[in-house]
Amino acid sequence: MTEYDSRTGDPDSGTVDPDRAPALPPVADRAAFQAELDKLRVREKAHTREGDAIAAARRRLPMVEVAADLELTGPDGPVTLLDAFEGRRQLIAYYFMWHDGHDAAGQCEGCTWVTTQVQELSYLHSRDITYAVFCQGPYEESRRYRDFMGWDVPWYSALPSQDELLVGRRVGMMHLVCYLRDGDRVHETYWTTLRGVEAMDYSYALMDLTVYGRQELWEDSPSGRPRVQGTPVDHVGLRSNGRPIPQWSRIEAGRSDDLTPRP
């Protein structure tokens, strides 16, 4: 992170007090603070209601049938898309990007970010929804990445059928896709990509509540606020010292990040 003069907000002033936060907001009394917050709350409530309206429209979308017997690879070998429902009515599949020939440090920081957020599945299960990762890489290699990260979510390789599963979309990109099972028939009801996958995340949602936000270069923040520094690839701050951020705690715990499949 760049150091800032906390009094002037000037990153180049050369005056830094390590005990003070950079680029402080103006100070107000409680009444003035609450008045400004009350004005913002009107916009927040409108945003929430618009989100509800969009979700209602999403529930009214048509659906398209997908071959239920499309093949995936699971822990015991070939399975079908229908099998991935685990008997539930709905399935949410996250299509994990995979960089062939790269080690763990070279795997997708964005996919690592969102997959790390999804841990407790019981609430989804209570609504008859299964969640699974469909990795766009070979099963054994990618499963070793899953194990290194300590993820417990169901994990499949989509390689055998990914062109059919992602027809009309860019294979190799992150995608979040929703399916509905009607007996033995499967239908796709929704999909999104890029910032749409933020639906899986809570860290960004919490950052957005703070005075410095996500600290990313694209954000509209007052001058002098902290910004993530780095190359164009990692300027959103999902990497640290050459690795996706969550990997470091796994390395410190002594886990092996060797993705080479065992014989």
C-alpha positions in Angstrom: 0.0 0.0 0.0 1.2 3.6 -0.7 1.8 5.7 2.4 -0.1 8.9 2.6 0.1 12.2 4.6 -3.0 11.7 6.9 -3.4 15.4 7.3 -3.2 16.5 3.7 -4.2 13.4 1.8 -1.1 13.9 -0.3 0.8 10.7 -1.1 3.9 12.7 -2.2 4.2 15.1 0.8 6.7 12.9 2.5 5.0 13.4 5.9 3.5 10.2 7.3 2.3 9.6 10.8 2.1 5.8 11.3 -0.3 6.2 14.2 -3.0 8.0 12.1 -5.2 6.7 9.3 -4.6 8.1 5.8 -6.9 10.7 4.3 -9.3 11.0 7.1 -12.9 12.1 6.4 -14.1 15.4 7.8 -15.2 15.3 11.4 -18.8 16.2 12.3 -20.9 16.1 15.4 -23.3 13.2 16.0 -26.4 15.1 14.6 -24.7 16.2 11.4 -23.2 12.7 10.9 -26.7 11.1 11.4 -28.3 13.6 9.0 -25.9 12.7 6.2 -26.4 9.0 7.0 -30.2 9.4 6.9 -29.9 10.9 3.4 -27.7 8.0 2.3 -30.1 5.5 3.8 -32.8 6.6 1.4 -30.6 5.6 -1.5 -29.6 2.3 0.2 -33.2 1.3 0.7 -34.0 2.2 -3.0 -31.0 0.0 -4.0 -32.3 -2.9 -1.8 -35.8 -2.6 -3.3 -34.3 -2.5 -6.9 -32.3 -5.6 -6.0 -35.5 -7.3 -4.9 -37.2 -6.2 -8.2 -34.3 -7.6 -10.3 -34.5 -10.9 -8.3 -38.2 -11.1 -9.0 -37.6 -10.5 -12.7 -34.9 -13.2 -12.6 -37.4 -15.7 -11.2 -39.6 -15.0 -14.2 -37.0 -15.7 -16.9 -37.7 -18.5 -19.3 -35.4 -21.5 -19.2 -33.5 -23.7 -21.7 -33.2 -27.4 -21.6 -29.7 -28.9 -21.2 -28.8 -32.5 -21.8 -29.0 -34.2 -18.4 -26.5 -36.9 -19.4 -23.6 -34.4 -20.1 -20.5 -36.0 -18.6 -18.5 -34.6 -15.7 -15.6 -36.2 -13.8 -16.0 -36.7 -10.1 -14.1 -38.4 -7.3 -15.2 -41.9 -8.6 -14.9 -41.2 -12.3 -17.5 -40.2 -14.8 -20.9 -38.8 -13.6 -23.6 -36.8 -15.3 -24.9 -33.3 -14.9 -28.1 -34.9 -13.4 -25.9 -36.7 -10.8 -24.4 -33.4 -9.7 -27.8 -32.3 -8.3 -27.4 -34.9 -5.5 -31.2 -35.5 -5.7 -32.1 -31.9 -5.0 -34.3 -29.8 -7.2 -31.8 -27.0 -8.0 -28.1 -26.7 -8.7 -25.8 -23.7 -8.6 -22.5 -24.5 -10.4 -19.5 -22.3 -10.3 -17.2 -22.8 -13.4 -13.7 -22.4 -12.0 -11.1 -21.1 -14.4 -8.0 -23.3 -14.8 -4.5 -22.5 -16.0 -3.1 -25.7 -17.5 0.6 -26.3 -16.6 0.6 -23.7 -13.9 1.4 -24.4 -10.2 -0.9 -23.4 -7.4 0.5 -19.9 -7.2 -0.4 -19.4 -10.9 -4.0 -20.4 -10.6 -6.9 -17.9 -10.9 -6.9 -15.4 -8.0 -10.5 -14.4 -8.9 -11.9 -18.0 -8.8 -9.9 -18.6 -5.6 -11.4 -15.5 -4.0 -15.0 -16.4 -4.7 -14.7 -20.1 -4.0 -13.1 -19.3 -0.6 -16.2 -17.4 0.4 -18.6 -20.3 -0.1 -18.2 -22.6 2.9 -21.5 -23.3 4.7 -23.9 -25.1 2.4 -26.7 -26.0 4.8 -28.8 -22.9 4.1 -28.7 -23.7 0.4 -29.6 -27.3 1.1 -32.5 -26.2 3.2 -34.0 -24.6 0.0 -33.4 -27.8 -2.0 -30.3 -26.3 -3.7 -27.0 -28.1 -4.3 -23.8 -26.0 -4.9 -20.9 -27.5 -6.7 -17.7 -26.3 -8.5 -17.3 -27.4 -12.1 -13.6 -26.9 -12.7 -12.5 -26.2 -16.3 -9.4 -28.3 -15.8 -8.5 -31.9 -15.3 -10.0 -33.5 -12.2 -7.0 -35.0 -10.4 -4.9 -31.9 -10.7 -7.6 -29.5 -9.8 -8.8 -31.7 -6.9 -5.4 -31.4 -5.4 -5.8 -27.6 -5.6 -9.2 -28.0 -3.8 -7.5 -30.1 -1.1 -4.6 -27.7 -0.7 -7.1 -24.9 -0.2 -9.2 -27.0 2.2 -12.5 -26.5 0.4 -15.2 -29.0 1.2 -17.6 -28.1 -1.6 -18.5 -30.8 -4.2 -15.9 -30.7 -7.0 -16.1 -31.9 -10.6 -14.2 -31.4 -13.8 -16.3 -30.0 -16.6 -13.7 -30.8 -19.2 -15.6 -33.7 -20.8 -18.6 -31.5 -21.7 -17.6 -27.9 -21.1 -18.2 -26.8 -24.7 -21.8 -28.0 -24.4 -22.3 -26.8 -20.9 -21.1 -23.3 -21.7 -22.5 -23.1 -25.3 -22.7 -19.5 -26.5 -20.3 -18.3 -23.8 -16.5 -18.0 -23.5 -15.1 -21.3 -22.3 -12.3 -20.6 -19.8 -14.0 -17.7 -18.1 -15.6 -17.7 -14.7 -19.3 -18.4 -14.8 -22.0 -18.9 -12.2 -24.9 -21.0 -13.6 -28.2 -22.0 -12.1 -30.1 -25.2 -13.1 -33.5 -26.7 -12.3 -34.3 -30.4 -12.4 -37.8 -31.5 -13.5 -37.7 -35.3 -12.9 -34.8 -36.5 -15.1 -34.8 -33.4 -17.3 -32.4 -30.5 -16.6 -32.9 -26.8 -17.5 -30.6 -23.8 -17.2 -32.4 -20.9 -15.6 -29.7 -18.2 -15.2 -26.1 -17.4 -15.7 -23.7 -14.6 -15.0 -19.9 -13.8 -15.2 -17.3 -11.3 -14.3 -18.7 -9.0 -11.6 -21.9 -11.0 -11.5 -20.0 -13.6 -9.5 -19.7 -11.2 -6.6 -23.0 -12.7 -5.5 -20.7 -15.4 -3.9 -18.7 -12.9 -1.9 -19.1 -11.3 1.5 -15.7 -9.7 1.9 -16.3 -7.1 -0.8 -19.8 -6.4 0.6 -18.2 -5.7 4.0 -15.4 -3.6 2.5 -18.0 -1.5 0.7 -19.3 -0.4 4.1 -16.0 1.0 5.2 -14.5 4.4 4.7 -11.8 3.2 2.4 -13.9 0.7 0.4 -12.2 -2.0 -1.6 -9.2 0.3 -2.2 -9.2 -0.7 -5.9 -8.1 1.7 -8.7 -11.4 1.9 -10.4 -13.4 3.1 -7.3 -14.6 6.6 -7.0 -13.0 7.6 -3.7 -11.8 11.0 -2.3 -8.2 12.0 -3.1 -5.6 10.4 -1.0 -7.5 7.3 0.0 -5.4 4.1 0.1 -5.3 2.2 -3.1 -4.1 -1.4 -3.8 -0.8 -1.1 -5.7 0.5 -3.6 -8.3 0.4 -4.7 -11.9 -2.7 -4.4 -14.0 -3.3 -8.1 -13.4 -3.4 -7.9 -9.6 -4.4 -4.2 -9.0 -7.7 -5.4 -7.6 -5.7 -6.8 -4.7 -6.5 -10.5 -4.9 -2.8 -11.5 -4.9 -0.1 -11.0 -2.4 3.6 -11.7 -3.0 2.8 -13.6 -6.2 0.0 -15.8 -4.8 -3.8 -15.6 -4.4 -4.1 -14.2 -0.9 -5.8 -17.2 0.8 -3.0 -19.5 -0.2 -0.5 -18.0 2.3 -2.4 -19.3 5.3 -2.4 -22.8 3.8 1.4 -22.6 3.1 2.0 -21.4 6.7 0.0 -24.4 7.9 2.4 -26.7 6.1 0.1 -27.9 3.3 1.6 -29.0 0.0 0.7 -27.0 -3.0 2.1 -29.6 -5.4 -0.6 -30.2 -8.0 1.1 -33.1 -9.7 -1.3 -36.0 -9.8 -0.1 -39.0 -7.7 0.3 -42.3 -9.6 
